[in-house]
Amino acid sequence: MSRTRTFARAGALALTAAIAGSVTSGIAAAHVTANIYGEQPTKGGYTAIVMRVPNEDDEKGTIKLSVGIAEEYALGSVRTQPVPGWDAEVTTTTPREPVTNAHGAELDEVVTEITWTAEDGNEIKPDEYQEFTFSTGPLPTDVDQLVLPATQTYEGGKVVAWDEPPAEGKELERPAPVVPLAVEASGHGSGSSDSASATAELTGQRAAETEDVAATSAATDSTARWLGGLGLAFGALGVGFGIGAIARSRQQTTRED
């Protein structure tokens, strides 16, 4: 086999591998995901979960998203954030067996599904994505992650299920969205508080940040005024020295004449 032919075959193999890799990464990048903007949620705590939904069809828009929630997570409360042009519906179910949430309360009903449906003309168009946010808690303490299988429905009836549970070391074609849960430190954080106290804590942090900014601004203003006054003083001294030098020069000229 000639050297030129060998190089040609190697180039073809490299191109094929590159195309396969780009296709695989495209599939992985296009799936529905569950995201946390901020600190990682803790077991027994509260959080806001953002479902990111990219449209992977070249022609049809996404018109519905359904997210499943396992009964054993014992999530008795879910609040959805309004999305313009979309309607949200929270489905609750009576557990097959009694369940107790992280605060020890036995629940008669638990949330098992959240569905967002687009109004006419508000579908997620090709090459676009949308985010759907919901808050919930207290989170379970007996699992390390929330697995939230999602179903994406397109115009024309096409349905894509993102429901494959995570498997270590295995690349999934239709992975279910996952939210990892951190272990809460003893006596600290949202794991030992309710949503109201968590909101109060966040408000307090923002107030403290505002005070810090105000204090910094005041200190900067005082420093600027002090430096400005010092500059004026040095300027006045400079003018004085200049006037004295001119006077001495004139006196010396007069004497020479």
Secondary structure, 3 states (H helix, E strand, C coil): CCHHHHHHHHHHHHHHHHHHHHHHHHHHHCCCEEECCCCCCECCCCEEEEEEEECCCCCCCEEEEEEECCHHHCCCCEEECCCCCEEEEEEEECCCCCEECCCCCEECCEEEEEEEEECCCCCECCCCEEEEEEEECCCCCCCCEEECCEEEEEHHHCEEEECECCCCCCCCCCECCEEECECCCCCCCHHHCCHHHHHHHHHHHHHHHHHHHHHHHHHHHHHHHHHHHHHHHHHHHHHHHHHHHHHHHHHHHHHHC
